[in-house]
């Protein structure tokens, strides 16, 4: 009978999986306790909790908790330490709250293969013939639930040490400012690639990769890893968002599990901003009185090729940053592999 040898990579992945399972249990217990608490007051009180729980239970990549735990373990943190599971589950709740709000702002109808929260609750309002406007009710439920998710995240992480709380504070602030700027440049039709690049990093890249990694390192008391993790995270975070732009413009919603209509929503993605700066015809269409989605889509083919090359370069830059990190080789290899998975995903 053949046996498979357990490698160092197998060991670190198993360790990370166990920590992430603890985080999932922590998250599930919190939400279950909150449901019991508020349904005991009135069953309506459980609606926001259930809305958060539904999105958490719908799956997702759990990318941000994985980077937090990886940063912690790569920095030599104790796998049995209680704070890392709290931090990882808290990050997932921040992401959940951001998605609930993002879906309202983008008028999205699909998330993780299911109807979005605001659409679902608007339909309930309409079906039951309640007073007021169904759309406003649905959006209200989603917005309140998003805030609740953020409050739960803060509850889970209130015991973090000061250095970790500093990273946490930067992360949650960047998400909100980046989200507003994303909405503002779309509404104003601003063509500013450098601003779009900053939004891409601030709104998505940093809170997806850089801050989770730095949070893990802070929990392990390894400030010396900050320069390498920041360089890795900034490069990979931008590659992550550029891939999101490609998926949002050219992807398949049945694969992505969410709408892929960035052009239909007039989003000034980095892909579009750079194309508009370079191509007068794209700029004319973006600035014109009528937004021609079909024509823009046809003109962005060359930009897609450029973006793919740029993603390649960013991945190499991220991987090179780890050469200076004082971490075990097995974790360097694992973070290199995670970079490939993030940058070349299809959803």
C-alpha positions in Angstrom: 0.0 0.0 0.0 1.4 3.4 -1.0 1.6 6.3 1.4 1.9 10.0 0.7 4.7 11.8 2.5 3.6 14.9 4.5 5.6 17.9 3.3 6.4 21.1 5.1 3.8 22.8 2.8 1.2 20.2 3.9 2.0 21.0 7.5 1.7 24.8 7.3 -1.6 24.4 5.4 -3.0 22.0 7.9 -2.1 24.4 10.7 -3.6 27.3 8.9 -6.8 25.3 8.2 -7.2 24.5 11.9 -6.8 28.1 12.9 -9.4 29.2 10.3 -11.8 26.5 11.5 -11.5 28.0 15.0 -12.3 31.4 13.5 -15.4 29.9 11.7 -16.6 28.4 14.9 -16.1 31.7 16.7 -18.1 33.5 14.0 -20.9 31.0 14.0 -21.2 31.0 17.8 -21.4 34.8 17.9 -24.1 35.0 15.3 -26.1 32.1 16.8 -25.9 33.8 20.3 -27.0 37.1 18.8 -29.9 35.5 17.0 -31.1 33.8 20.1 -30.8 37.1 22.1 -32.7 39.3 19.7 -35.4 36.8 18.6 -36.1 36.6 22.3 -37.1 40.2 22.2 -39.1 40.0 19.0 -38.6 37.8 15.9 -38.1 40.9 13.8 -35.0 41.7 15.9 -33.3 38.7 14.4 -33.7 39.9 10.8 -30.4 41.9 10.6 -28.6 39.1 12.3 -30.0 36.6 9.9 -29.1 38.8 7.0 -25.4 38.9 8.1 -25.5 35.1 8.8 -26.9 34.3 5.4 -24.1 36.1 3.6 -21.4 34.6 5.8 -22.9 31.1 5.3 -23.1 31.6 1.5 -19.4 30.9 1.4 -16.8 33.1 -0.3 -13.1 32.7 -0.6 -12.3 33.7 3.0 -9.3 35.3 1.4 -8.8 38.0 4.1 -8.9 35.6 7.1 -6.4 33.4 5.2 -3.9 36.2 4.8 -4.3 37.3 8.4 -3.6 33.8 9.7 -0.8 33.2 7.2 0.9 36.5 8.2 0.6 35.4 11.9 1.9 31.9 11.4 4.6 33.0 9.0 5.7 35.5 11.7 6.1 32.6 14.2 2.8 33.1 16.0 1.4 30.4 18.3 -1.2 28.5 16.4 -3.2 28.0 19.6 -3.2 31.7 20.4 -6.8 32.9 20.9 -6.5 36.4 19.4 -5.7 35.3 15.8 -9.0 33.5 15.4 -10.8 36.5 16.7 -9.0 38.8 14.2 -9.6 36.4 11.3 -13.3 36.2 12.0 -13.5 39.9 12.6 -12.0 40.6 9.1 -14.6 38.3 7.5 -17.3 40.3 9.2 -15.8 43.6 7.9 -15.9 42.1 4.5 -19.5 40.9 4.9 -20.6 44.4 5.9 -18.7 46.0 3.0 -20.4 43.5 0.6 -23.9 44.3 1.9 -23.3 48.0 1.4 -21.5 47.6 -1.9 -24.5 45.6 -3.3 -26.8 48.5 -2.5 -24.5 51.1 -4.0 -24.0 49.1 -7.2 -27.7 48.0 -7.3 -26.4 44.4 -7.6 -29.0 41.6 -7.8 -26.6 38.7 -7.2 -24.0 37.8 -4.6 -22.3 34.5 -4.1 -24.8 32.9 -6.4 -27.9 34.1 -4.4 -30.2 37.1 -4.5 -28.7 40.1 -2.7 -30.0 41.2 0.7 -31.6 44.4 -0.4 -33.4 42.7 -3.3 -34.6 39.9 -1.1 -36.0 42.1 1.6 -37.6 44.5 -1.0 -39.4 41.4 -2.4 -40.6 40.4 1.1 -42.0 43.9 1.6 -43.8 43.9 -1.7 -45.2 40.4 -1.2 -46.6 41.2 2.2 -48.1 44.5 1.1 -46.4 46.5 3.8 -46.5 50.3 4.0 -43.9 52.5 2.3 -41.6 51.9 -0.6 -40.3 48.3 -1.0 -37.0 49.4 -2.5 -36.2 51.7 0.4 -37.1 49.1 2.9 -34.9 46.5 1.3 -32.0 48.9 1.1 -32.5 49.9 4.7 -32.3 46.3 5.9 -29.1 45.7 4.0 -27.5 48.9 5.2 -28.4 48.3 8.9 -27.2 44.7 8.6 -23.9 45.9 7.1 -23.4 48.2 10.1 -24.3 45.4 12.4 -21.6 43.2 10.8 -19.0 45.9 11.4 -20.1 46.3 15.0 -19.7 42.5 15.6 -16.3 42.7 14.0 -15.3 45.4 16.5 -16.6 43.3 19.4 -14.5 40.3 18.3 -11.3 42.4 18.1 -11.7 44.7 21.1 -9.0 42.6 22.9 -6.3 43.1 20.3 -3.1 44.7 21.5 -2.4 48.3 20.6 -0.2 47.6 17.5 -2.8 45.3 16.1 -5.6 47.8 16.8 -3.7 50.4 14.9 -3.6 48.2 11.8 -7.3 47.4 12.3 -8.2 51.1 12.5 -6.4 51.9 9.3 -8.1 49.0 7.5 -11.6 49.9 8.4 -11.1 53.6 7.6 -9.5 52.8 4.2 -12.5 50.7 3.2 -15.0 53.5 3.8 -13.0 56.3 2.2 -12.1 54.1 -0.8 -15.8 53.1 -1.2 -16.9 56.7 -1.2 -14.2 57.8 -3.7 -15.3 54.8 -5.9 -18.8 56.2 -5.9 -17.7 59.8 -6.4 -15.5 59.3 -9.5 -18.2 57.1 -11.1 -20.8 59.8 -10.6 -18.6 62.6 -11.7 -17.0 60.7 -14.6 -13.5 61.5 -13.4 -10.7 60.2 -15.6 -7.7 60.1 -13.3 -5.7 56.9 -13.4 -3.6 57.7 -10.4 -6.7 58.3 -8.3 -8.3 55.1 -9.7 -5.1 53.3 -8.8 -5.2 54.7 -5.3 -8.9 53.7 -4.9 -8.1 50.2 -6.2 -5.4 49.8 -3.5 -7.4 51.5 -0.7 -10.8 50.1 -1.3 -9.8 46.5 -2.1 -6.1 45.7 -2.2 -5.0 46.9 1.2 -7.9 45.5 3.2 -7.8 42.2 1.3 -4.1 41.5 1.6 -1.8 44.1 3.1 -3.7 44.9 6.3 -4.6 41.3 7.1 -1.0 40.3 6.7 0.2 43.2 8.9 -2.5 42.4 11.4 -1.2 38.9 11.7 2.4 40.0 12.0 1.4 42.6 14.7 -0.4 39.8 16.7 2.9 37.8 16.5 4.8 40.9 17.6 7.0 41.0 14.5 7.1 44.7 13.4 10.3 43.8 11.4 8.2 42.1 8.8 6.3 45.3 8.0 8.4 46.5 5.0 8.4 43.2 3.3 4.7 42.5 3.9 3.7 46.0 2.8 5.6 45.7 -0.4 4.2 42.2 -1.1 0.7 43.3 -0.1 0.7 46.6 -2.1 1.8 44.8 -5.3 -0.5 41.8 -4.9 -3.4 44.0 -3.7 -3.2 46.0 -6.9 -3.0 42.8 -9.0 -6.0 41.5 -7.1 -8.1 44.6 -7.9 -6.9 44.6 -11.6 -8.1 41.0 -11.8 -11.4 42.1 -10.3 -11.6 44.8 -13.0 -11.0 42.2 -15.7 -13.6 39.9 -14.2 -16.0 42.8 -13.8 -15.7 43.8 -17.4 -15.1 40.6 -19.3 -16.1 37.9 -16.9 -19.1 35.5 -16.6 -21.6 36.2 -13.8 -22.4 32.5 -13.5 -18.8 31.8 -12.7 -18.2 34.9 -10.6 -21.4 34.4 -8.6 -22.1 38.1 -8.9 -22.9 40.7 -11.6 -20.0 41.5 -13.9 -21.3 44.7 -15.3 -18.7 47.3 -14.3 -19.3 49.2 -17.6 -23.1 49.1 -17.2 -22.7 50.7 -13.7 -20.4 53.4 -15.1 -17.6 52.3 -12.8 -14.4 54.2 -13.4 -12.2 51.2 -12.8 -8.4 51.5 -13.2 -8.7 49.5 -16.4 -11.2 52.0 -17.9 -9.4 55.1 -16.5 -6.1 54.1 -18.1 -7.8 53.2 -21.4 -9.5 56.6 -21.4 -6.3 58.5 -20.8 -4.6 56.6 -23.6 -7.3 56.3 -26.2 -9.2 59.4 -27.4 -12.2 57.3 -28.5 -12.6 55.7 -25.1 -12.3 59.2 -23.5 -14.9 60.6 -25.9 -17.4 57.8 -25.0 -16.8 58.1 -21.3 -17.2 61.9 -21.4 -20.1 61.9 -23.9 -23.7 62.6 -23.2 -24.7 58.9 -23.6 -22.6 56.1 -22.2 -22.2 53.4 -24.9 -21.4 50.2 -23.0 -21.2 48.0 -26.1 -18.8 50.3 -27.8 -16.6 50.7 -24.7 -16.5 47.0 -24.2 -15.2 46.5 -27.8 -12.5 49.1 -27.3 -11.1 47.7 -24.1 -9.6 44.5 -25.6 -6.2 46.1 -26.0 -6.4 47.4 -22.4 -7.1 43.9 -21.2 -3.9 42.7 -22.8 -2.0 45.5 -21.1 -3.6 44.8 -17.8 -2.7 41.1 -18.0 0.9 42.0 -18.5 0.8 44.4 -15.6 -0.7 41.7 -13.4 2.2 39.5 -14.3 4.7 42.2 -13.3 2.9 42.9 -10.0 3.0 39.2 -9.1 6.7 39.1 -9.7 7.2 42.2 -7.6 5.1 40.7 -4.8 7.1 37.5 -4.8 10.4 39.3 -4.9 9.4 41.3 -1.8 9.4 38.1 0.2 13.1 37.5 -0.5 13.9 40.0 2.2 11.4 38.7 4.7 12.7 36.9 7.8 10.3 34.0 7.6 10.8 30.3 7.0 11.3 29.1 3.4 8.1 27.0 3.6 6.0 30.1 4.4 7.8 32.1 1.6 6.7 29.3 -0.8 3.2 29.3 0.6 2.8 33.1 0.2 4.2 32.9 -3.3 1.5 30.3 -4.1 -1.2 32.4 -2.6 -0.1 35.3 -4.9 -0.7 33.1 -7.9 -4.1 32.0 -6.7 -5.2 35.6 -6.0 -3.9 37.2 -9.2 -5.1 34.5 -11.7 -8.5 33.6 -10.2 -11.6 33.7 -12.3 -14.1 35.0 -9.7 
